[in-house]
Amino acid sequence: MANYLFDRLLSSAVPPDRPFIQPGPGPALDYGGLRRATGRLAHVLQGLGVVPGDRVAVQVDKGADAIVLYLACVRAGAVFLPLNTGYTPAEIDYFVGDARPRLLVVGTGGVAAAQEIAARHGARVETLDAAGGGSLQVAAARAPDDFATVPRGADDLAAILYTSGTTGRSKGAMLSHANLASNAETLVDYWRFTASDVLIHALPIFHTHGLFVATNVVLLAGASMIFLARFDASEVLSLMPRATCLMGVPTFYTRLVDHPGLDGAAVSGMRLFISGSAPLLAETHRDFAARTGHAILERYGMTETNMNTSNPYDGERVPGTVGFPLPGVLLRITDPETGAALPTGEIGMIEVKGPNIFKGYWQMPEKTAAEFRADGFFITGDLGLVDARGYVQILGRGKDLVISGGFNVYPKEVEGEIDALPGVIESAVIGLPHADFGEGVTAVVVRRKGADVTEAGVLEALMGRLAKFKQPKAVIFVDDLPRNTMGKVQKNILRETYKGLYKP
């Protein structure tokens, strides 16, 4: 029996001298070196008592050895549990207490706090750092290269990713070997990745985007990547002559559009720009195309599902949409209350089904059952519609729906009108407690520097464009919208900050 995911990600058909990580900010690593490194580290994991099914929780800075650790966990049959590097010790305590990992791997600077947490929950602490001096790296240097890869099947767990937890308890999404392999295989084909591609990798690797989309796609294609610790627009532009693709979040593209060096010549060797993890403003999409001649390819995914839809590689990439369901993925729009399927063009709950859909939430069987329909469709919690041409539009999270005076107000519709106003960079529409309406539609707006945009001006502009019940009761101006590490606007923070705006 083979190891379902590892044997696909590190196929023996890929020449060992092919670059995996190209020389650049850090040292180069070829596929042969990657396989040997995973073997050494898998030996270390086994020596520390890690057996198939054990969780290995990892909170470390981005680096090539962190990718090696991920692959070594898969190779050893363990369950990889990446944790956001911004999480506090209190948050890590929750995740370790919930997942009960065999190992907690941290950077060398976080050992003291990690030891306290691990002692409470029966875990062992090991270290890994960018300089190569972590305990795992020291042990791996003495370990043999060859390792008898642990057999694992399609349905065995490969990873647990905790949801962002913006409301309520953060949940651990259980992803199987087949979930990850099937989605990456689909994306390699859909986005036309080959061994000649070079990806600029500037995403974090504690999230599905940077780890299970970017890295897995590169591995399955036998391609290469330039591995950056973080995104810097000037650095990325300087690297484009050596690259073919960039995967990013909307912030990447807004910063590139603002950079004077972005033009057709700068991107002449690039074939594909992909954006995800948060909605891309249509204005950014148009500005980028005007500057470069490239239409950004926007797609839609979730922690629980990997990628569900994508704009086409060939064909029109429509701003404000996330394209079509990927091959093998079924998508439908349903009434949020009844679950009944809705016709084309109507707004409702997005539900998906396919081999990419996770196995459920770790140790939360009731929550898992509540999120799946009887026919196997997963209720995403995202509101959207499918237009007459089949393009999917995301209109916001179900929890962000505003119910004002008994009417449903979809924030995305109002945001689209506000974002189109001169002098507005972006907006977020939320519902706040209101004595008369239940929830008052409220716009939080970021203005361009020096722009003469006022509350009265915004309200007047919307009067002829939106039904009265959709129009904001107030407009709040801020310098920036709060975002999480993947660029998603944190509307829960806005709701909490301004909850007393409409005092009785």
ABEGO torsion letter per residue (X at the ends): XBBAAAAAABBAABBAABBABBBBABBBBBAAAAAAAAAAAAAAAAAAGBBBGBBBBBBBBBBAAAAAAAAAAAAAGBBBBBBBAABBAAAAAAAAAAAGBABBBBBAAAAAAAAAAAAAAGBBBBBBBAAGABAAAAAAAABBABBBBBBBBAABBABBBBBAGABEBBBBBBBBAAAAAAAAAAAAAAAGBBAABBBBBABBAABAAAAAAAAAAAAAAGBBBBBBABBBAAAAAAAAAABABBBBBAAAAAAAAABAABBAAAAAABABBBBBGBBBBAAAAAAAAAAAGBBBBBBBBBAAAEBABBBBABEBBBBGBAEBBBBGBBBBBBBAAAGBBBBBGBBBBBBBBEAABBAEBBGBAAAAAAABBAAGBBBAGBBBBBBAAGBBBBAEBAAABBBBGGBBBBAAAAAAAAAABBGBABBBBBBBBBAAAGBBBBBBBBBBBGBBBBAAAAAAAAAAABBAAABBABBBBBABBBBBAAGBBBAAAAAAAAAAABBX
